[in-house]
Amino acid sequence: MVPLSSYGEAGRWGLKLKADLQRWCAGRLDWGDVDKGVLLYGAPGTGKTSFAESLASECGAHLVPTSLSKWQSHGHLGDLLKAMRIDFAEARENAPSILLIDEIDSIGDRRAFSGDNKHYCIEVVNALLEALDGSGTREGVIVVASTNFPEALDPALLRSGRLETHVEMKRPNLKERAQVLHFYLPGLGSTKEFYEVARHLQGKTGADLEHLARKAKQRARSANRELRIEDVWDAVPRQSGLTDEERWRICVHEAAHAVVTELSGLGRVTCIEVFDDTHDHIEVHDALGRTSSDCPIPAIKTEEWYRWDIAINLAGMAGEELLLGSRSTTAGGSRGSDVPRATETAAEMVAKFGLGNRLAVFPDDIDRPVYQVVEDVPQLRAEIDGILDTEYARAKTLLEAERDTVIALARALKEARRLEGKRLVALFGDLKIPGRSTKLLEFNG
């Protein structure tokens, strides 16, 4: 099994759990002081399922893998619920144990159920809640649930005593990639031998690394010889470096984010960076630049704050169109990037808080994930588009007025790759900055 230390934050949680389980087994820790469950969420291939296997292995615990589809395969509702109880019973009887519920989002959210299957679906959720509570005890049973869509879960599943710890599974960083490669290819030397290879695998998931190791072994078998490091290099995907034109686009994009952030008065830009194709940036794996600022998230958000937040996120794309004559894929493509973030913000404004043309917000709107509200009220899509269009136009107008500053920032960034401190302040020149704030935000893309 891949060592827990290769799983980042999830691995650190797992190692703490391992220590607590050892204390519990030795009678030195009460079960009430042990974490009861964890929700692992993230992109496909980031190792959610394999983490549960590694956790069980390192903890010396019995593993019970299951899912809604497995329970449904037993027959009608009564058979499904019986299969669910059997899995929990197996876990209790073999404690300490890890009960893995894969793709738990398929269980659904009671707030979204409707139609002929509503009663059936509610029964399934209620039965799982009862099983998680234990109806007495589930001592010795740690529940690990995985999902790609945490927003689709019933909130009751996530409260304390159930899936109380929530960990995002991210793509491994440089050190973790080297560890994973060494695990799959131990005969090629120490972990250090894999660092240079891992440096060229930025953004790859654990599943990607396992596939690469398998390809390297296949190459050695085809040549009828022992595995060599050259086989690993041969399996590494070929990546072309950025052209000068592409790097300039990224610099313009980040400079535009920075200028609109400064003009917003929400805070000050603290650092602007651009990366090349070997940069180990794992928060948004395909990001090639980052603008960091000290803009806080206020306790009470106004419509003005929302609109500035949207304008800042759309500024990179607007800067590209203004100075380069066209937009590119740098503002989207992954959750958390510029356009998805701006869209989510606009949707929250109108669907949750009545900060749009529609003042009415109903209890069901507030309780449900915002994307479901928008799906059920198609008129909100047009309103969201209107907000995005307005703030995109505002960002573009602001950038046009400060064109010289954007160009100067972009040129300095292309040369230095990183701007901060006094040089950054000097480059902003005569920009009028109406406010100061204190908490770090990052705009990736």
C-alpha positions in Angstrom: 0.0 0.0 0.0 1.1 3.6 -0.7 2.3 5.1 2.6 0.0 7.5 4.4 2.7 10.1 4.3 2.2 10.4 0.5 -1.4 11.7 0.9 -0.8 15.2 2.2 -3.4 16.5 4.6 -5.4 13.3 4.5 -2.2 11.3 5.3 -1.5 13.5 8.3 -5.0 12.9 9.6 -4.6 9.2 9.0 -1.4 9.1 11.0 -3.0 10.8 13.9 -5.9 8.3 13.7 -3.4 5.4 13.6 -1.9 6.7 16.9 -5.3 7.1 18.5 -6.4 3.6 17.4 -3.3 2.1 19.0 -4.1 3.9 22.2 -7.7 2.7 22.1 -6.7 -0.9 21.4 -4.3 -0.7 24.4 -7.1 0.6 26.7 -5.4 4.0 27.1 -8.0 6.1 25.1 -11.7 6.2 25.4 -13.6 5.7 22.1 -15.4 9.0 22.6 -12.0 10.7 22.0 -11.4 9.1 18.6 -12.5 10.6 15.3 -15.6 8.8 14.0 -15.4 9.5 10.3 -13.9 11.5 7.5 -15.2 12.8 4.2 -12.6 12.7 1.4 -13.5 14.9 -1.6 -11.6 16.0 -4.7 -11.1 15.4 -8.3 -11.1 11.8 -9.8 -7.9 9.9 -9.5 -6.6 11.8 -6.4 -6.5 8.6 -4.3 -9.6 8.7 -2.2 -10.2 4.9 -2.5 -6.6 3.9 -2.2 -6.2 6.1 0.8 -8.8 4.0 2.7 -6.9 0.9 1.8 -3.6 2.4 3.0 -5.3 3.6 6.2 -6.6 0.2 7.0 -3.3 -1.4 6.2 -1.2 1.0 8.3 -3.7 0.9 11.2 -3.9 -2.9 11.2 -7.6 -2.5 10.7 -10.2 -4.6 8.9 -11.4 -3.0 5.6 -15.1 -3.1 4.6 -15.4 -1.5 1.1 -19.0 -0.7 0.1 -21.2 1.7 -1.9 -24.8 2.5 -2.7 -24.5 0.5 -5.9 -23.4 -2.5 -4.0 -26.3 -2.3 -1.6 -28.7 -1.7 -4.4 -27.5 -4.9 -6.2 -29.1 -7.0 -3.5 -32.7 -6.2 -4.7 -35.5 -3.9 -3.5 -35.5 -1.4 -0.7 -35.7 -4.0 2.1 -32.7 -5.9 0.6 -30.7 -2.7 0.2 -31.2 -1.7 3.8 -30.4 -5.2 5.0 -27.1 -5.2 3.0 -26.2 -1.8 4.5 -26.7 -3.2 8.0 -24.7 -6.3 7.2 -21.7 -4.2 6.2 -21.9 -2.1 9.4 -22.2 -5.3 11.4 -19.1 -6.8 9.7 -17.2 -3.7 10.6 -18.3 -3.8 14.2 -17.5 -7.5 14.6 -14.0 -7.0 13.2 -13.1 -3.8 15.0 -10.9 -1.9 14.7 -12.1 -1.5 11.1 -12.4 1.0 8.3 -15.8 1.1 6.5 -15.3 2.8 3.1 -18.4 4.2 1.5 -17.3 5.0 -2.0 -19.1 7.7 -4.1 -21.3 8.7 -1.2 -22.9 11.5 -3.2 -25.0 8.9 -4.9 -26.9 8.6 -1.6 -28.3 12.0 -2.4 -29.7 15.0 -0.4 -33.2 14.8 1.1 -33.8 18.4 0.2 -33.6 17.6 -3.5 -35.8 14.4 -3.6 -39.1 14.6 -5.6 -41.3 12.4 -7.6 -42.2 8.7 -7.2 -38.8 7.7 -5.8 -38.9 10.4 -3.0 -39.9 8.0 -0.2 -37.4 5.4 -1.3 -34.5 7.8 -1.4 -35.4 9.3 2.0 -35.5 5.9 3.5 -32.0 5.2 2.3 -30.6 8.4 3.7 -32.4 7.9 7.0 -31.1 4.3 7.3 -27.5 5.5 6.7 -27.8 8.3 9.3 -29.1 5.6 11.8 -26.2 3.4 10.9 -23.7 6.2 11.3 -25.2 7.1 14.7 -24.9 3.4 15.7 -28.2 3.0 17.5 -26.2 2.2 20.6 -22.6 1.9 19.4 -20.3 1.5 16.4 -17.2 1.4 18.7 -14.1 0.6 16.8 -15.5 1.5 13.4 -14.1 4.5 11.4 -16.2 5.5 8.4 -14.3 6.8 5.4 -16.6 8.3 2.7 -15.4 9.5 -0.7 -17.0 11.8 -3.3 -16.2 14.1 -6.2 -19.2 16.2 -5.4 -19.3 17.2 -1.7 -22.0 19.8 -2.4 -24.5 17.1 -3.3 -24.5 15.5 0.2 -27.2 15.7 2.7 -25.9 18.1 5.5 -27.0 15.7 8.2 -24.3 13.2 7.0 -21.6 15.8 7.8 -22.4 16.7 11.4 -20.2 15.9 14.4 -20.3 12.2 15.3 -20.8 11.1 11.7 -18.6 12.3 8.9 -17.2 15.0 11.1 -13.8 15.6 9.4 -13.7 16.9 5.8 -10.4 16.7 3.8 -9.9 17.7 0.3 -7.8 15.2 -1.6 -5.3 17.2 -3.8 -2.8 16.1 -6.4 0.5 15.1 -4.7 3.3 17.7 -4.5 6.9 17.1 -5.6 7.9 15.1 -2.5 4.8 13.1 -2.4 5.1 12.2 -6.1 8.6 11.0 -5.6 7.4 8.9 -2.6 4.6 7.3 -4.7 7.0 6.5 -7.6 9.4 4.9 -5.1 6.6 2.8 -3.7 5.6 1.4 -7.1 9.2 1.1 -8.3 11.2 0.2 -5.1 14.0 -1.6 -7.0 15.3 1.5 -8.7 16.8 3.1 -5.6 15.8 5.6 -2.9 13.1 8.2 -3.1 15.7 10.8 -4.0 16.3 9.0 -7.3 12.8 9.9 -8.3 12.8 13.6 -7.5 13.9 14.7 -11.0 11.4 12.5 -12.6 8.7 13.7 -10.2 9.6 17.3 -11.1 8.3 16.7 -14.7 5.0 15.2 -13.4 3.5 18.3 -11.9 -0.3 18.0 -11.6 -0.3 14.2 -11.9 -2.6 12.2 -9.6 -1.7 9.1 -7.7 -3.6 7.1 -10.3 -1.5 8.7 -13.1 1.7 7.8 -11.2 0.7 4.2 -10.8 -0.1 4.0 -14.6 3.3 5.5 -15.4 5.0 2.9 -13.2 3.1 0.1 -14.9 4.1 1.4 -18.3 7.8 1.5 -17.3 7.6 -2.1 -16.1 5.9 -3.1 -19.4 8.8 -1.5 -21.4 11.4 -3.5 -19.4 9.4 -6.7 -19.9 9.2 -6.1 -23.6 13.0 -5.7 -23.7 13.3 -8.9 -21.7 15.5 -7.2 -19.0 15.5 -5.7 -15.6 13.7 -2.3 -15.0 15.9 0.8 -15.5 15.4 4.4 -14.7 15.4 5.1 -18.5 12.2 3.1 -18.7 10.6 5.5 -16.2 11.8 8.5 -18.2 10.4 6.9 -21.4 7.0 6.8 -19.7 7.0 10.4 -18.7 4.6 12.5 -20.9 6.4 14.9 -23.1 5.7 18.5 -22.3 6.5 21.5 -24.4 7.7 24.6 -22.6 5.8 27.9 -22.9 6.5 30.1 -25.9 7.4 33.8 -25.3 3.9 34.7 -26.6 2.2 32.3 -24.1 4.3 33.6 -21.2 3.4 37.2 -22.2 -0.3 36.3 -22.1 0.0 34.9 -18.6 1.9 38.1 -17.5 -0.9 40.3 -18.9 -3.5 38.1 -17.3 -2.0 38.3 -13.8 -1.2 42.0 -14.1 -4.8 42.7 -14.9 -6.0 40.8 -11.8 -3.6 42.8 -9.8 -4.6 46.2 -11.1 -8.4 45.6 -10.6 -7.7 44.2 -7.1 -5.9 47.4 -6.2 -8.6 49.6 -7.7 -11.3 47.8 -5.8 -10.1 49.0 -2.4 -10.8 45.6 -0.9 -7.1 45.2 0.0 -3.5 45.4 -1.4 -1.8 43.0 -3.8 1.1 41.4 -2.0 2.7 39.2 -4.7 2.3 38.4 -8.4 3.9 35.3 -9.9 4.1 33.5 -13.2 5.2 29.8 -13.4 6.6 27.7 -16.2 5.6 24.1 -17.0 7.6 22.5 -14.3 6.3 24.7 -11.4 4.9 22.6 -8.6 1.7 24.4 -8.0 -0.9 21.9 -6.7 -3.8 24.1 -5.6 -5.1 24.4 -9.1 -2.9 22.0 -11.0 -2.9 23.7 -14.4 -2.5 27.3 -13.1 0.4 29.2 -14.7 0.2 32.3 -12.6 -1.0 33.6 -9.3 -1.9 37.0 -7.8 -2.0 37.1 -4.0 -3.5 39.9 -2.0 -4.5 40.7 1.6 -8.2 41.1 0.8 -10.4 39.9 3.7 -13.7 38.0 3.4 -16.1 40.2 5.5 -18.5 38.9 8.0 -21.3 40.8 6.2 -21.0 40.9 2.4 -22.6 43.7 0.5 -23.7 43.7 -3.1 -20.8 46.0 -3.8 -18.3 43.5 -2.3 -19.8 40.7 -4.4 -19.5 42.7 -7.6 -15.9 43.7 -7.0 -15.1 40.1 -6.2 -16.6 39.1 -9.6 -14.8 41.9 -11.4 -11.4 40.9 -9.9 -11.9 37.3 -11.0 -12.9 38.3 -14.5 -10.1 40.9 -14.8 -7.5 38.4 -16.2 -9.7 37.5 -19.1 -10.7 41.1 -19.7 -7.0 42.1 -19.7 -6.2 39.5 -22.3 -9.0 40.7 -24.6 -8.0 44.3 -24.1 -4.3 44.1 -24.8 -4.0 40.9 -26.9 -7.3 41.1 -28.8 -8.5 37.6 -27.7 -9.3 35.5 -24.7 -7.8 32.1 -23.8 -8.4 29.1 -21.6 -6.3 30.6 -18.7 -9.5 31.7 -16.8 -11.3 28.4 -16.6 -11.1 24.6 -16.9 -11.1 23.7 -13.2 -13.1 24.2 -10.1 -11.8 27.3 -8.3 -10.5 29.0 -11.4 -11.6 32.5 -12.4 -14.8 32.0 -14.4 -16.2 29.2 -12.3 -15.6 31.2 -9.1 -17.2 34.3 -10.6 -20.2 32.3 -11.7 -20.6 30.8 -8.3 -20.4 34.2 -6.6 -23.1 35.7 -8.9 -25.3 32.6 -8.3 -25.0 33.0 -4.6 -25.9 36.7 -4.8 -29.2 36.1 -6.6 -30.2 32.7 -5.4 -29.3 32.9 -1.7 -29.4 36.6 -0.6 -31.8 38.4 -2.9 -29.1 40.7 -4.2 -30.3 40.7 -7.7 -33.5 41.5 -9.6 -35.4 38.8 -7.6 -35.9 39.8 -4.0 -37.8 36.7 -3.0 -35.8 33.9 -1.4 -37.6 30.9 0.0 -36.4 28.5 2.8 -35.9 25.7 0.2 -33.6 28.0 -1.8 -31.4 28.7 1.3 -31.2 25.0 2.3 -30.3 23.6 -1.1 -27.0 23.9 -3.0 -27.0 27.0 -5.1 -26.7 25.1 -8.4 -29.9 23.2 -7.7 -31.8 26.5 -7.1 -30.5 27.9 -10.4 -31.6 24.7 -12.2 -35.1 25.0 -10.9 -35.4 28.7 -11.6 -34.1 29.2 -15.2 -34.7 32.9 -15.0 -31.8 33.1 -12.6 -29.3 32.0 -15.3 -30.1 35.1 -17.4 -29.6 37.3 -14.3 -26.3 35.6 -13.5 -25.2 36.2 -17.0 -26.2 39.8 -16.7 -24.1 40.3 -13.6 -21.1 38.6 -15.1 -21.4 40.7 -18.3 -21.7 43.9 -16.3 -18.6 43.2 -14.1 -16.6 42.0 -17.1 -17.3 45.3 -18.9 -16.4 47.2 -15.7 -13.1 45.4 -15.4 -12.3 46.0 -19.0 -13.1 49.8 -18.6 -10.9 50.1 -15.5 -8.0 48.3 -17.3 -8.4 50.5 -20.4 -7.9 53.6 -18.1 -4.8 52.0 -16.5 -3.4 50.4 -19.7 0.1 51.8 -19.1 0.2 50.3 -15.6 -1.0 46.9 -16.8 1.7 46.8 -19.5 4.5 48.0 -17.1 3.5 45.3 -14.6 3.3 42.6 -17.2 6.7 43.5 -18.6 8.3 43.5 -15.2 6.6 40.2 -14.3 7.9 38.5 -17.5 11.4 39.5 -16.6 11.4 38.8 -12.9 8.7 36.0 -12.7 7.8 37.3 -9.2 7.0 40.8 -8.0 6.5 41.8 -4.4 7.5 44.4 -1.8 8.7 47.9 -2.7 9.1 47.1 -6.4 5.5 46.0 -6.7 4.3 49.2 -4.8 6.4 51.3 -7.2 5.0 49.7 -10.3 1.4 50.6 -9.2 2.5 54.2 -9.5 -0.3 56.7 -9.3 -3.2 54.2 -8.9 -5.7 55.5 -6.4 -6.1 52.8 -3.7 -9.2 53.6 -1.6 -8.8 50.9 1.1 -6.6 48.5 3.1 -7.4 45.0 4.3 -5.7 42.0 5.9 -6.4 38.4 4.8 -4.8 36.5 2.0 -6.8 35.6 -1.1 -5.4 34.0 -4.2 -6.6 34.3 -7.8 -5.3 31.3 -9.8 -5.4 31.3 -13.6 
